[in-house]
Amino acid sequence: MFTVTWKTATGESGEVVLVDDDKWTFGRAGGAEQNTVSTDDPSVSRTALVIRDSGPGPVVFRGQIDNGAKVALISVIGSTTWLEEGTAGNLSAEENRVEFSMGDEVLVTVDVTFDDRGTVIQRQQAAG
């Protein structure tokens, strides 16, 4: 289980608790996914950002084509890890904020909170 809290450049905000195979998505309107925050910006891909459960913490996948977009994983001390097109990054207790920008405008800021649960293999071994 993890919680996704977001705020868009237009002032829209929200929070959702995700469990099991749930995922949260940000992208251009038209996707039929549950837990999707949409934008009408034609330069944003339908699945520009996808956050889903993984090992110790959730994983962020950047599906956004380049198009001048920047996706940053930001730590609590302010350091930044950049995600390139088609790559993913694991969130941690220290690095749990995601910013999606086009040009100089941050279109969405996402904060993810979760308990460190160990890797998927560790959780399977503990259950079995």
C-alpha positions, 0 to 999 in steps of 0.5 A, spaced: 500 500 500 502 507 498 499 513 497 500 518 492 498 526 493 498 530 487 498 537 485 497 540 477 499 547 475 492 548 474 491 548 481 487 541 481 490 536 487 488 530 490 490 523 494 489 516 492 491 510 496 493 504 492 494 497 493 496 490 490 496 492 482 493 499 482 497 504 479 497 512 478 498 515 471 499 522 469 498 523 461 494 526 456 486 526 456 483 519 453 486 514 457 481 509 460 485 508 466 483 508 473 487 513 478 489 517 472 490 525 472 489 528 465 492 534 462 489 536 455 496 538 453 497 535 446 505 534 447 504 530 453 503 522 452 497 518 454 502 515 460 507 520 461 508 518 468 506 511 471 507 509 479 506 502 481 508 498 487 515 494 487 520 492 491 522 496 497 518 502 494 514 504 488 517 505 482 516 511 477 516 509 469 517 515 464 513 513 458 513 521 456 517 522 449 522 527 449 518 533 447 522 538 451 519 534 457 523 533 464 522 528 469 525 529 476 525 524 482 527 529 488 529 527 495 528 530 501 534 534 501 533 537 495 538 532 490 535 530 483 535 524 479 533 525 472 529 520 468 530 519 461 525 517 456 523 510 457 526 509 464 524 507 471 526 509 478 525 507 484 522 511 490 525 511 497 524 514 503 529 519 502 527 520 494 519 520 494 517 526 490 516 526 482 516 533 478 514 533 471 515 539 467 515 541 460 519 547 458 520 551 464 513 549 467 512 544 472 505 540 470 505 536 476 508 535 482 507 528 486 509 526 493 508 518 494 508 516 501 509 508 503 512 503 508 519 500 506 516 493 505 523 489 503 524 487 496 518 483 492 523 476 493 523 478 501 516 479 502 514 472 498 519 469 502 516 471 509 509 469 506 511 462 504 
